Amino acid sequence: MLDSASPQQLKRSLTLWLAVLYGLGVTIGAGIYVLVGIAAGRSGMHAPLAFVLAALVMSFSAASFAELGTRMPVSASEAAYVEKAFNRPWLSLTMGLLVALTATISAATISVGSAGYLGVFVDLPARWIITFVVLSMGLVACLSTRQSVTLAGIMTLVELGGLVLIIIAGVGAESGVLTRLPEIWPASGEIGAWVGLSGTTLIAVFAFIGFEHLVNVAEEMKKPSHTLPWALFLTLGLTALVYALVVWVAVVAVPPDELARSSAPLALVFERLTGMPLRTMSMIAVVATLNGVIVHVIMISRVLYGLAAQGNLPKALAQLNTRTGTPLLATALGIIAILVLALAVPLSGLADLTARFTLVVFAIIHITLIRIKSREAAAPLHVFVCPAWVPVAGLISSMGLLLLDLVVR
């Protein structure tokens, strides 16, 4: 039952490594399985460099989120930051709903993708598979935060294991993974290569979207002033390392043109390196998609909970279950929204909006931090402080990527 007592607070149960596993689970997803082919087609042997450059661009956002998150370690974090900076409830609510909508679209897209992977093993209509995935993973998200994040963390390790397996197979296959490293860097006079690399970097940035959701579970972290910054930077750094290595192994093991033509490029790489059946990689992809649904449901529910706790949504959404300590009504609304989108709305166009919405959120976050910094002489002692130029650089890079998106698509 729901506890009607007020005020209520989420339990601080997340350690640093549980937070990192959550961050990796929501960041590393099925997208990398497709992005390898696209990146290889655009930049060939230079593709891994695009993921390194994308991580550097995202590091500005990670720093801004780290400072704001340690200033205000609460759910519906982005909305709380905007409220503090501009004192406009309608703007705060809009920001929170934008974050929740972006995550809902992303989760619905992942759910639809899971039907394709599970269809290899289960002969059922896609609608039934999608419904089962969303409802069952939604029930997992209803557990206590420590339980649901621990399960998601285990699934993240399986997901990472598949990518690490590809890396190990590539290094052990004597395919030139080490000897061909100089080919990653384009020559200074190769203008076409650098232009192609800029477009690939834009795609690679989209693969890093998700790490910022860590701020929405900051209220449930032990020692958030220490845990949140480390979790953000470790998630971003480990994701960049895995992405760059996987893409490099892929373009060395399989010619980039062939990768670009493949509808399942990483499965092709896996088969080429190991000789193992494609069903093995399909099983790992199933785990990746199921994990993606869990972590997104958790994030959506915490945003709705936080908005209700701030007074921007009905208080019923801020009620916590006495057994699990989680907001069940907010979780249920998130599950319903995901299921409706997955079953009723063509997501091909909506899915493209996810990355653009996220870049808009990043730009607003940088503006928010710039405003807060300009009004304060010094930050509180417990706050992670980034240099004043960081949010400025982050704002410029976020807007630049949005403009680049308009040019290249």
C-alpha positions in Angstrom: 0.0 0.0 0.0 1.0 3.6 -0.3 2.1 5.6 2.7 0.3 8.9 2.8 2.6 10.4 5.4 4.4 13.5 4.3 7.0 14.5 3.7 8.6 11.3 2.2 12.1 10.7 1.0 13.7 8.1 -1.2 16.2 5.8 0.5 19.9 6.5 0.0 21.0 3.0 -1.0 23.2 3.4 -4.2 26.9 3.0 -3.8 29.4 4.4 -6.4 29.6 1.1 -8.3 25.9 0.5 -8.4 25.5 4.1 -9.7 28.1 3.4 -12.4 26.4 0.2 -13.4 23.1 2.1 -13.7 24.8 4.8 -15.7 26.4 2.3 -18.1 23.1 0.4 -18.4 21.2 3.6 -19.5 24.1 4.8 -21.8 25.4 1.7 -23.5 22.5 0.3 -25.4 21.5 -1.5 -28.6 22.4 1.6 -30.6 26.1 0.7 -30.7 25.1 -2.5 -32.7 23.8 -0.3 -35.5 26.1 2.8 -35.1 29.2 0.8 -35.9 28.0 0.3 -39.5 27.0 3.9 -40.0 30.2 5.2 -38.5 32.3 2.9 -40.6 30.5 3.9 -43.8 31.2 7.6 -43.1 34.7 7.6 -41.7 36.2 4.2 -42.4 39.3 3.5 -40.3 38.9 6.9 -38.6 35.6 6.0 -37.1 36.9 5.2 -33.6 38.3 8.8 -33.3 34.8 10.1 -33.7 33.7 8.4 -30.5 36.7 9.8 -28.6 35.9 13.3 -29.8 32.2 12.8 -28.9 33.2 11.8 -25.4 35.3 15.0 -25.1 32.3 17.1 -26.1 30.0 15.3 -23.7 32.6 15.8 -20.9 31.5 19.5 -20.7 27.9 18.4 -20.0 29.1 15.8 -17.5 30.9 18.5 -15.5 27.9 20.9 -15.6 25.6 18.0 -14.4 28.2 17.1 -11.7 28.2 20.7 -10.2 24.4 21.1 -10.4 23.8 17.6 -9.1 25.9 18.1 -6.1 24.3 21.5 -5.4 20.8 19.9 -5.6 20.9 16.1 -5.3 17.2 15.6 -5.9 14.9 13.7 -8.3 13.5 15.6 -11.3 16.9 17.3 -11.2 16.9 19.3 -14.4 13.6 20.8 -13.4 15.0 21.7 -9.9 18.0 23.4 -11.5 15.9 25.5 -13.8 13.6 26.5 -10.9 16.5 27.7 -8.8 18.1 29.6 -11.7 15.0 31.3 -13.1 12.3 30.9 -10.4 9.6 30.2 -13.1 7.5 27.1 -12.1 6.1 26.8 -15.6 9.6 26.6 -17.0 10.7 24.1 -14.4 7.6 21.9 -15.2 8.3 22.2 -18.9 11.9 21.1 -18.4 10.9 18.1 -16.3 8.3 16.9 -18.7 10.7 17.3 -21.6 13.2 15.0 -19.8 10.5 12.5 -19.1 9.2 12.6 -22.6 12.6 12.1 -24.1 13.2 9.0 -21.9 9.7 7.7 -22.7 10.4 7.9 -26.4 13.8 6.2 -26.0 12.3 3.4 -23.8 9.5 2.8 -26.3 12.0 2.6 -29.2 14.1 0.1 -27.2 10.9 -2.0 -26.4 10.1 -2.2 -30.1 13.7 -3.2 -30.9 13.5 -6.0 -28.2 10.6 -7.6 -30.2 13.0 -8.2 -33.1 15.6 -9.8 -30.9 13.2 -11.9 -28.9 11.4 -13.0 -32.1 14.5 -15.1 -32.9 13.6 -17.3 -29.9 9.9 -16.8 -29.4 7.3 -17.2 -32.2 4.7 -14.6 -31.1 3.3 -11.4 -32.6 5.5 -8.4 -32.0 2.7 -6.6 -30.1 2.5 -9.4 -27.5 6.3 -9.5 -27.1 6.4 -5.7 -26.6 3.6 -5.8 -24.1 5.3 -8.6 -22.1 8.7 -6.8 -22.2 7.3 -3.4 -21.0 5.0 -4.9 -18.2 7.6 -7.4 -16.9 10.5 -4.9 -16.9 8.1 -2.4 -15.3 7.5 -4.8 -12.5 11.2 -5.1 -11.9 11.4 -1.3 -11.7 8.8 -1.4 -9.0 11.2 -3.2 -6.6 13.3 -1.3 -4.2 15.9 0.9 -5.9 18.8 -1.2 -4.7 17.1 -4.4 -5.9 16.1 -3.1 -9.4 19.4 -1.3 -10.0 21.3 -4.4 -8.8 19.4 -6.6 -11.3 19.9 -4.0 -14.0 23.6 -3.9 -13.1 23.9 -7.6 -13.6 22.3 -7.3 -17.0 24.6 -4.4 -17.8 27.6 -6.7 -17.0 26.2 -9.3 -19.5 25.7 -6.6 -22.1 29.2 -5.3 -21.6 30.5 -8.8 -21.6 29.4 -9.2 -25.2 31.2 -6.1 -26.3 34.3 -7.1 -24.3 34.2 -10.5 -26.0 34.4 -8.8 -29.3 37.4 -6.7 -28.2 39.2 -9.8 -26.8 38.5 -11.8 -29.9 39.8 -8.9 -32.1 43.0 -8.6 -30.1 43.6 -12.3 -30.1 42.9 -12.8 -33.8 46.1 -11.1 -34.9 44.0 -9.1 -37.3 46.2 -6.0 -37.1 44.3 -4.4 -34.2 47.6 -3.1 -32.7 49.8 -2.8 -35.7 47.3 -0.7 -37.7 46.6 1.9 -34.9 48.3 4.8 -36.8 45.5 4.5 -39.4 43.0 6.0 -36.9 44.3 9.5 -37.3 43.6 11.3 -40.6 46.4 13.2 -42.3 46.2 17.0 -41.8 45.7 17.5 -45.6 42.8 15.0 -45.8 40.0 17.6 -45.8 37.3 15.1 -46.9 38.3 12.8 -44.0 38.0 15.5 -41.4 34.6 16.6 -42.8 33.4 13.0 -42.7 34.7 12.7 -39.2 32.7 15.7 -38.0 29.5 14.1 -39.3 30.4 10.8 -37.6 31.1 12.6 -34.3 27.5 13.9 -34.4 26.3 10.3 -34.7 28.7 9.2 -32.0 27.4 11.9 -29.6 23.9 10.3 -29.8 25.5 7.0 -28.6 26.5 8.7 -25.3 23.1 10.0 -24.4 21.9 8.5 -21.1 24.8 9.2 -18.7 23.1 12.4 -17.6 20.2 10.4 -16.2 22.4 9.7 -13.2 21.4 13.0 -11.7 17.8 11.8 -11.4 18.9 9.1 -8.9 21.2 11.4 -7.0 18.7 11.6 -4.2 19.1 7.8 -3.7 22.9 7.8 -3.7 25.1 7.5 -0.6 27.2 10.6 -0.2 26.0 12.2 -3.5 28.6 15.0 -3.3 31.3 12.3 -3.8 29.4 9.6 -5.6 27.6 11.6 -8.4 30.7 13.3 -10.0 32.7 10.1 -10.0 29.7 8.1 -11.4 29.2 10.6 -14.2 32.8 10.7 -15.3 33.4 7.0 -14.8 30.3 6.2 -16.9 31.4 8.6 -19.7 35.0 7.4 -19.6 34.2 3.7 -19.6 31.6 4.1 -22.3 34.1 6.0 -24.5 36.7 3.3 -24.0 34.4 0.4 -24.8 32.9 2.2 -27.9 36.3 3.2 -29.3 37.8 -0.3 -28.9 34.7 -2.1 -30.3 34.6 0.2 -33.3 38.3 -0.2 -34.0 38.1 -4.0 -33.8 35.1 -3.9 -36.1 36.8 -1.8 -38.9 40.0 -3.9 -38.7 38.2 -7.2 -38.7 35.7 -6.4 -41.5 36.2 -3.9 -44.3 34.3 -0.6 -43.5 32.3 -0.8 -46.8 31.1 -4.3 -45.8 30.2 -3.1 -42.3 28.2 -0.2 -43.7 26.1 -2.6 -45.9 25.4 -4.9 -43.0 22.1 -4.6 -41.1 23.7 -6.3 -38.1 27.4 -5.1 -38.2 28.5 -6.2 -34.8 26.9 -9.6 -35.3 28.9 -9.9 -38.5 32.1 -8.9 -36.7 31.4 -11.4 -33.9 30.8 -14.2 -36.4 33.9 -13.3 -38.4 36.2 -13.2 -35.3 34.8 -16.2 -33.3 33.0 -18.4 -35.7 30.2 -18.7 -33.1 26.5 -18.6 -34.2 24.7 -15.3 -34.5 22.2 -16.5 -31.9 24.8 -15.9 -29.2 25.0 -12.2 -30.0 21.2 -12.1 -30.3 20.9 -13.4 -26.7 23.2 -10.6 -25.5 21.2 -8.1 -27.5 18.0 -9.3 -25.8 19.6 -8.6 -22.4 20.7 -5.2 -23.6 17.2 -4.2 -24.6 15.5 -5.5 -21.5 18.0 -3.7 -19.3 17.4 -0.5 -21.3 13.7 -0.7 -20.5 14.3 -1.1 -16.7 16.7 1.8 -16.3 14.4 4.1 -18.3 11.3 3.2 -16.3 13.3 4.0 -13.1 14.4 7.3 -14.5 11.0 8.4 -15.7 9.3 7.5 -12.4 11.9 9.5 -10.5 11.4 12.6 -12.6 7.6 12.4 -12.1 8.2 11.8 -8.3 10.5 14.8 -8.2 8.1 17.1 -10.0 5.3 16.1 -7.6 7.6 16.6 -4.6 8.4 20.1 -5.9 4.7 20.9 -6.2 4.5 20.9 -10.0 2.5 17.7 -10.3 -0.2 16.1 -8.1 1.2 15.0 -4.7 -0.1 11.5 -5.3 2.8 10.9 -7.6 5.2 11.6 -4.7 3.8 8.9 -2.5 6.2 6.0 -1.7 5.3 2.4 -1.2 6.0 1.3 2.4 7.6 -2.0 1.4 9.8 -1.0 -1.5 10.3 2.8 -0.8 9.6 3.6 -4.5 7.0 5.7 -6.1 4.6 3.1 -7.6 2.0 5.4 -9.1 4.7 7.4 -10.9 6.3 4.1 -12.1 2.9 2.9 -13.3 2.4 6.1 -15.3 5.8 5.7 -16.9 5.0 2.0 -17.9 1.7 3.0 -19.4 3.2 5.9 -21.4 6.0 3.6 -22.8 3.5 0.9 -23.7 1.1 3.3 -25.5 4.0 4.8 -27.5 5.5 1.4 -28.4 2.2 0.0 -29.6 0.3 2.9 -31.1 2.8 5.4 -32.5 5.2 5.1 -35.4 8.5 5.7 -33.7 10.9 6.1 -36.6 10.5 9.9 -36.6 10.0 10.2 -32.9 13.1 8.3 -32.1 15.2 10.8 -34.0 13.8 13.5 -31.7 15.3 11.8 -28.7 18.8 13.0 -29.4 17.7 16.5 -30.4 15.6 16.9 -27.3 18.6 15.8 -25.2 20.8 18.4 -26.9 18.2 21.0 -26.1 18.2 19.9 -22.4 22.0 20.0 -22.4 22.0 23.6 -23.7 19.4 24.7 -21.1 21.5 23.0 -18.3 24.6 24.9 -19.4 22.6 28.2 -19.4 21.2 27.4 -16.0 24.7 26.8 -14.5 26.0 30.0 -16.1 23.2 31.9 -14.4 23.7 30.3 -11.0 27.4 30.9 -11.1 27.0 34.5 -12.1 24.7 35.2 -9.0 26.9 33.5 -6.4 30.3 34.6 -5.0 31.3 31.1 -4.1 29.7 27.6 -4.2 29.0 25.7 -0.9 31.9 23.5 0.3 30.3 20.2 -0.5 29.8 21.1 -4.2 31.8 19.8 -7.2 32.9 23.0 -8.9 33.8 23.2 -12.5 35.6 26.2 -14.1 33.3 29.0 -15.4 34.4 28.4 -19.0 33.1 24.8 -18.9 29.3 25.5 -19.2 30.1 28.2 -21.8 32.0 25.6 -23.9 29.2 23.1 -23.3 26.6 25.5 -24.5 28.5 26.3 -27.6 29.2 22.6 -28.4 25.5 21.6 -27.8 24.2 24.4 -30.0 26.8 23.6 -32.6 25.8 20.0 -32.7 22.1 21.0 -33.2 23.1 23.2 -36.1 25.3 20.5 -37.5 22.4 18.1 -37.3 20.3 20.5 -39.5 23.1 20.7 -42.1 24.0 17.0 -42.4 20.5 15.4 -42.3 
